């Protein structure tokens, strides 16, 4: 096992979720290469090879537009996320791209303090390691359930 590679990828994922949890969403698109793929889908859709997604973007510009819409256009109840990520596994590495899988839980905290388990699932990532920092070329957010009880406003 390449300990440096494992650390680099674990740090990327930790920094990614901390950015979201700290509501620094304007910084969120910088975790992605250009072009990129970011997709949130349900496990049953993913397993059946269905292209349907709750959210889809294939450029950093689309991610930036999502943040702009969240800040300026969308109306939703203020909330925070707290991510718990575990079992970061490097599945394979080809040249400068590593395929990675990790599990996640997202706890949602509403403005009134109500706290609930919002989402669980796994990340399937392709991380490019060519250049000054590791970046996501592809981030598939595979949710265990297709049921989301409210607007999926904030990135996962």
C-alpha positions in Angstrom: 0.0 0.0 0.0 1.2 3.5 -0.9 0.8 5.4 2.4 1.4 8.8 0.8 -1.3 8.1 -1.8 -3.7 6.9 0.9 -3.0 10.1 3.0 -3.4 12.4 -0.1 -6.8 10.9 -1.0 -8.0 10.8 2.6 -7.0 14.5 3.0 -8.8 15.4 -0.2 -12.0 13.8 1.0 -11.7 15.3 4.5 -11.1 18.8 3.1 -14.0 18.3 0.7 -16.5 17.5 3.3 -15.2 20.1 5.7 -15.7 22.7 3.1 -19.3 21.8 2.7 -19.9 21.4 6.5 -18.3 24.8 7.1 -20.6 26.4 4.5 -17.7 27.5 2.3 -19.6 26.5 -0.8 -17.9 29.0 -3.0 -14.7 27.0 -2.5 -16.4 23.6 -3.3 -16.0 23.7 -7.1 -12.2 24.0 -6.7 -12.0 20.4 -5.5 -12.9 19.3 -9.1 -10.8 19.1 -12.2 -12.0 20.5 -15.5 -13.9 18.8 -17.0 -15.4 16.7 -14.2 -18.5 14.7 -13.4 -20.5 15.1 -10.2 -23.6 13.1 -9.8 -26.0 12.3 -7.0 -28.1 9.2 -7.6 -29.9 6.4 -5.7 -28.2 3.0 -5.3 -30.9 1.2 -7.1 -30.6 3.5 -10.2 -26.8 3.1 -10.1 -26.9 -0.7 -9.8 -29.3 -1.0 -12.7 -27.2 1.3 -14.8 -29.9 3.9 -15.1 -28.6 7.4 -15.9 -31.2 9.2 -13.8 -29.7 11.5 -11.2 -30.9 13.8 -8.4 -28.2 16.1 -9.4 -25.8 16.1 -12.4 -22.9 18.4 -13.5 -20.1 17.8 -15.9 -18.1 21.0 -15.7 -16.7 23.1 -12.9 -18.8 26.0 -14.3 -22.0 24.0 -13.6 -20.9 23.5 -10.0 -20.2 27.2 -9.7 -23.7 27.9 -11.1 -25.2 25.6 -8.5 -23.5 27.5 -5.7 -24.6 30.8 -7.2 -28.2 29.5 -7.4 -28.1 28.4 -3.7 -26.9 31.8 -2.6 -29.0 34.0 -4.8 -32.0 32.3 -6.3 -33.1 29.2 -4.3 -35.3 29.5 -1.3 -34.9 26.8 1.3 -34.8 26.5 5.1 -31.3 27.3 6.4 -29.5 24.1 7.4 -26.1 22.6 8.0 -24.5 19.3 7.2 -22.1 17.2 9.2 -20.4 14.5 7.2 -18.9 11.3 8.6 -16.7 9.5 6.1 -15.1 6.1 6.7 -13.5 3.2 4.9 -11.6 5.1 2.3 -10.3 2.4 0.0 -8.2 2.9 -3.1 -9.5 0.3 -5.5 -7.0 0.9 -8.3 -4.6 3.3 -9.8 -4.0 3.8 -13.5 -1.3 6.3 -14.3 -2.3 9.5 -12.5 -5.9 8.5 -11.7 -7.0 6.6 -8.6 -10.4 5.0 -8.2 -11.6 5.3 -4.6 -14.6 4.2 -2.6 -15.7 5.5 0.8 -18.8 5.4 2.9 -20.6 8.5 4.2 -23.3 9.6 6.6 -24.7 13.1 6.4 -26.4 14.5 9.5 -28.6 17.5 8.8 -29.0 20.3 11.4 -31.9 22.7 10.8 -32.0 26.3 12.0 -34.2 25.4 14.9 -31.7 22.8 16.1 -33.6 19.7 14.9 -31.0 17.1 13.9 -31.6 14.0 11.8 -29.7 11.4 9.7 -30.2 12.9 6.2 -28.4 10.6 3.9 -26.2 7.5 3.9 -24.3 6.0 1.0 -21.0 5.7 -0.7 -18.7 7.9 -2.7 -17.2 6.4 -5.9 -14.4 8.8 -6.9 -11.8 9.1 -9.6 -9.0 11.3 -8.3 -6.4 12.8 -10.6 -3.0 13.1 -9.0 -1.2 15.0 -11.7 -0.3 18.5 -10.7 0.1 20.5 -7.4 -3.0 19.0 -5.8 -5.3 16.0 -6.0 -8.7 16.8 -7.6 -11.9 14.9 -8.3 -12.3 14.0 -12.0 -15.4 12.1 -11.1 -17.5 12.0 -7.9 -20.5 9.7 -7.8 -22.6 10.1 -4.7 -24.6 6.9 -4.4 -27.3 7.3 -1.8 -28.6 4.1 -0.1 -32.2 5.4 -0.4 -33.9 7.2 -3.3 -36.0 9.0 -0.7 -34.9 12.5 0.3 -37.3 14.0 2.7 -36.7 17.6 1.6 -34.9 19.7 -1.0 -31.4 18.5 -1.7 -30.0 22.0 -1.6 -26.5 21.7 -0.4 -23.9 19.5 -2.2 -23.2 16.1 -0.6 
